[in-house]
Amino acid sequence: MRLLIITLLFITSTIFSQANIVPALKDIEKGDLIGARIKLGTLLGKYPKDTSVKFLDAVLTEDGVEAMNKYTQIFTQHPKNRYADAALYRTFSYYYSLGVYKKADGLLSKLKNEYPNSPYIKAADRTLPSEDVYYKSKEEYEPVSKPIREVVAEKQYSIQAGAFLNKTNAENLKKKFEKDGYYSSIFPKEVGGSLLNVVIVGKFGNREEAKKQLGVINKKYKLNGRIITVSQ
């Protein structure tokens, strides 16, 4: 996040903007999110259709999926906007942090092809793994009281149910799963300075078993989950 804000401040300071989001970006860089949100509210009132204001709104959106939808709208509908490459970079970072490497690789290629002079290319350029893998923390191997967790300890697949910038939202979803008897866990993933809290549910011995439960989970909780590999 810090790299993103510093780069944005440099770029924005060189370009005149009717809707000036620099003060809000400086607040974010200082960690003053309350001040930034107050400024965002004022800007939305004055310039509700301004793309730079929409970008600021995306930066301050805590839910990961919602934020990515806003970023995607910016670089797809306003590709020539000065914040389009930043929005594209943030979307790349989101998918990379979730382990959706093929999607992330496509977004990185788009960033390089459409914005060859973007300062975000250097930050984003890296070797992308060929498959989606979630590496478990040591804590997840400690004995637990619920039999369901002991039974699934050696399973190799899980369902990624959501990703949140706000950890409370992630914990609330995890509690819903556990209340209904499902195994669930949260793990952090950080890429490009953005820390996401990823929620997984269930552990399965093979992909077919996971695929059967994926439909049930998505329908029951109105989610758009996906199967991931769980590896130590």
Long-range contacts (C-beta under 8 A, 24 or more apart in sequence): 1-28, 1-192, 1-193, 1-194, 1-195, 2-29, 2-193, 3-123, 3-192, 3-193, 4-59, 4-86, 4-89, 4-90, 4-192, 4-193, 4-194, 5-29, 7-86, 7-119, 7-120, 7-123, 8-83, 8-86, 10-119, 11-82, 11-86, 11-119, 12-52, 12-82, 15-82, 17-52, 18-47, 18-50, 19-43, 19-46, 19-47, 19-50, 19-52, 19-53, 21-52, 21-53, 21-55, 21-56, 24-56, 25-56, 25-59, 28-59, 28-60, 33-60, 36-60, 51-78, 51-81, 51-83, 52-81, 52-82, 52-83, 55-81, 55-83, 55-86, 55-87, 58-87, 58-90, 59-90, 61-165, 62-164, 62-165, 62-166, 62-169, 63-164, 63-165, 63-166, 63-169, 64-94, 64-162, 64-163, 64-164, 64-165, 64-196, 65-162, 65-163, 65-224, 67-94, 67-165, 68-94, 79-114, 84-115, 85-111, 85-114, 85-115, 85-118, 85-120, 86-120, 88-114, 88-115, 88-120, 89-118, 89-120, 89-123, 89-124, 89-192, 90-192, 90-194, 92-124, 92-192, 93-124, 93-191, 93-192, 93-193, 93-194, 94-163, 94-191, 94-194, 94-196, 96-128, 96-191, 96-192, 97-163, 97-189, 97-190, 97-191, 97-192, 97-194, 97-196, 97-198, 98-132, 98-160, 98-163, 98-189, 98-196, 98-198, 99-129, 99-132, 99-133, 99-134, 99-160, 99-189, 99-228, 100-132, 100-226, 101-128, 101-129, 101-130, 101-131, 101-132, 104-128, 123-192, 124-192, 131-229, 132-228, 132-229, 133-228, 133-229, 133-230, 133-231, 134-158, 134-160, 134-187, 134-198, 134-200, 134-228, 134-229, 134-230, 134-231, 135-231, 135-232, 136-187, 136-230, 136-231, 136-232, 137-187, 140-185, 141-232, 146-183, 148-181, 148-182, 148-183, 149-183, 152-183, 152-202, 152-203, 152-204, 153-203, 154-205, 155-203, 155-204, 155-205, 155-230, 156-203, 156-204, 156-205, 156-206, 156-229, 156-230, 156-231, 157-203, 157-204, 157-205, 157-206, 157-207, 157-209, 157-210, 157-227, 157-228, 157-229, 157-230, 158-200, 158-201, 158-202, 158-203, 158-204, 158-210, 158-227, 158-228, 158-230, 159-200, 159-201, 159-202, 159-210, 159-213, 159-214, 159-217, 159-225, 159-226, 159-227, 159-228, 160-198, 160-199, 160-200, 160-225, 160-226, 160-227, 160-228, 161-199, 161-200, 161-201, 161-217, 161-221, 161-223, 161-225, 162-198, 162-199, 162-223, 162-225, 163-189, 163-196, 163-197, 163-198, 163-199, 164-196, 164-197, 164-199, 165-194, 165-195, 165-196, 165-197, 166-197, 167-197, 169-197, 170-197, 170-198, 170-199, 171-197, 173-199, 173-221, 174-199, 176-221, 177-201, 177-221, 182-217, 200-228, 200-230, 201-225, 203-230
